[in-house]
Amino acid sequence: MRESGKTNRFGRRFVQLQLGLVLYGLSMALLIRAHLGLDPWDVFHQGVSERTGLSFGTVVIITGAVVLLLWIPLRQRPGLGTVSNVIVIGLAADLALRLVPDAGAWWLRGALVAVGILLNGFATALYIGARMGPGPRDGLMTGLARRFPRLSIRLARTAVEVSVLALGWLLGGSVGVATVLYALGIGPLTQLFLPRLTVPEPAAPEPAVA
């Protein structure tokens, strides 16, 4: 019975992980089709995509793999969720970009931004709540903070995201009102959803009574 419970819990976590990653890729596509700006990493992904001719999702996958290599000197250990993050989000984003058309009317663009940011926060909480390993970009920030004790996670995140945002903008990535709204909203949204979507740890077995 205990083994069956562990299997069922793993199954739930795995499904939740993959669903979160697919929805995350969809949220990326919605923001791209709104043409009102992207989150910092996606500004970089889009800029590289436009410069190289590679699809957006392919750049997401390549960037995730490169960032994952940076974990080695930071002594970070990837999990199943980390590897899935590298692959699934990029594939889902490319598929969604084929299905979701560009928004024309201003109200539709605004709606795509609102839904995209909301969905991104929900998807983030889904895959983090599955507890199967952080994404490569999140792990880079936590790894930097552990490797350099004077560097807080918030400061590490800010430094990395400002850097990729600036580089992505120079490469031609889209920066706009959605970039600001994403920066303001993603933290509170993830915090709102995460407690409700985190898979609980298995209960400790009761001690045997002599």
Buried (B, 14 or more C-beta within 10 A) or exposed (E): EEEEEEEEBBEEBBEBBBBBBBBBBBBBBBBBBBBBBBBBBBBBBBBBBBEEEBBBBBBBBBBBBEBBEBBEEBEBEBBBBBBBBBBBBBBBBBBBBEEBEEBEEEEBBBBBBBBBBBBBBBBBBBBBBBBBBBBBBBBBBBBBBBEEEEBEBEBBBEEBBEEBBBBBBEBEBBBBEBBEBBBEBBEEBBEEBBEEBBBEEEEEEEEEEE
